[in-house]
Amino acid sequence: MEKVTRENCEKLNRFEHIIAKNADGTRLRARRNGKTITSKRELNQFAIPVKYGLYEHSYITERTCLMWEGEE
């Protein structure tokens, strides 16, 4: 598992949250749910759409990427 950054956000597909836990005590897992959204003006901005649980959707952004680890 490696930290999510702007440089490696394109190749990562599965993610684990560092703080949030599931009901059984394991780390919250999420998977990519689309293409990474990048900004043309602000080069350090990105958003990775992810899905976790049965119906929950969210984005991993440059602000929240410190709380996530990813793998290919």
Contacts in CASP RR format, 6 or more apart in sequence:
PFRMAT RR
TARGET T0000
AUTHOR 0000-0000-0000
METHOD contacts of the structure
MODEL  1
MEKVTRENCEKLNRFEHIIAKNADGTRLRARRNGKTITSKRELNQFAIPV
KYGLYEHSYITERTCLMWEGEE
1 16 0 8 1.000
1 69 0 8 1.000
1 70 0 8 1.000
1 71 0 8 1.000
2 8 0 8 1.000
2 12 0 8 1.000
2 69 0 8 1.000
2 70 0 8 1.000
2 71 0 8 1.000
3 65 0 8 1.000
3 66 0 8 1.000
3 68 0 8 1.000
3 69 0 8 1.000
3 70 0 8 1.000
4 12 0 8 1.000
4 15 0 8 1.000
4 48 0 8 1.000
4 60 0 8 1.000
4 65 0 8 1.000
4 68 0 8 1.000
4 69 0 8 1.000
4 70 0 8 1.000
5 65 0 8 1.000
6 43 0 8 1.000
6 44 0 8 1.000
6 46 0 8 1.000
6 62 0 8 1.000
9 36 0 8 1.000
9 46 0 8 1.000
9 48 0 8 1.000
9 60 0 8 1.000
9 65 0 8 1.000
10 36 0 8 1.000
11 72 0 8 1.000
12 32 0 8 1.000
12 48 0 8 1.000
12 70 0 8 1.000
12 71 0 8 1.000
12 72 0 8 1.000
13 31 0 8 1.000
13 32 0 8 1.000
13 71 0 8 1.000
13 72 0 8 1.000
14 29 0 8 1.000
14 30 0 8 1.000
14 31 0 8 1.000
14 32 0 8 1.000
14 70 0 8 1.000
14 71 0 8 1.000
14 72 0 8 1.000
15 29 0 8 1.000
15 30 0 8 1.000
15 31 0 8 1.000
15 32 0 8 1.000
15 48 0 8 1.000
15 50 0 8 1.000
15 60 0 8 1.000
15 68 0 8 1.000
15 69 0 8 1.000
15 70 0 8 1.000
15 71 0 8 1.000
16 27 0 8 1.000
16 28 0 8 1.000
16 29 0 8 1.000
16 30 0 8 1.000
16 68 0 8 1.000
16 69 0 8 1.000
16 70 0 8 1.000
17 27 0 8 1.000
17 28 0 8 1.000
17 29 0 8 1.000
17 30 0 8 1.000
17 67 0 8 1.000
17 68 0 8 1.000
18 27 0 8 1.000
18 67 0 8 1.000
18 68 0 8 1.000
18 69 0 8 1.000
19 67 0 8 1.000
20 27 0 8 1.000
20 28 0 8 1.000
20 67 0 8 1.000
21 27 0 8 1.000
21 28 0 8 1.000
22 28 0 8 1.000
22 29 0 8 1.000
28 52 0 8 1.000
29 52 0 8 1.000
30 50 0 8 1.000
30 51 0 8 1.000
30 52 0 8 1.000
30 58 0 8 1.000
30 60 0 8 1.000
30 68 0 8 1.000
31 50 0 8 1.000
31 51 0 8 1.000
31 52 0 8 1.000
32 48 0 8 1.000
32 49 0 8 1.000
32 50 0 8 1.000
33 49 0 8 1.000
33 50 0 8 1.000
33 51 0 8 1.000
33 57 0 8 1.000
34 48 0 8 1.000
34 49 0 8 1.000
35 49 0 8 1.000
36 46 0 8 1.000
36 47 0 8 1.000
36 48 0 8 1.000
37 46 0 8 1.000
37 47 0 8 1.000
37 48 0 8 1.000
37 49 0 8 1.000
37 59 0 8 1.000
38 45 0 8 1.000
38 46 0 8 1.000
39 45 0 8 1.000
39 46 0 8 1.000
44 62 0 8 1.000
45 61 0 8 1.000
45 62 0 8 1.000
46 61 0 8 1.000
46 62 0 8 1.000
47 59 0 8 1.000
47 60 0 8 1.000
47 61 0 8 1.000
48 59 0 8 1.000
48 60 0 8 1.000
48 61 0 8 1.000
49 57 0 8 1.000
49 58 0 8 1.000
49 59 0 8 1.000
50 57 0 8 1.000
50 58 0 8 1.000
50 59 0 8 1.000
50 60 0 8 1.000
51 57 0 8 1.000
52 58 0 8 1.000
60 68 0 8 1.000
END
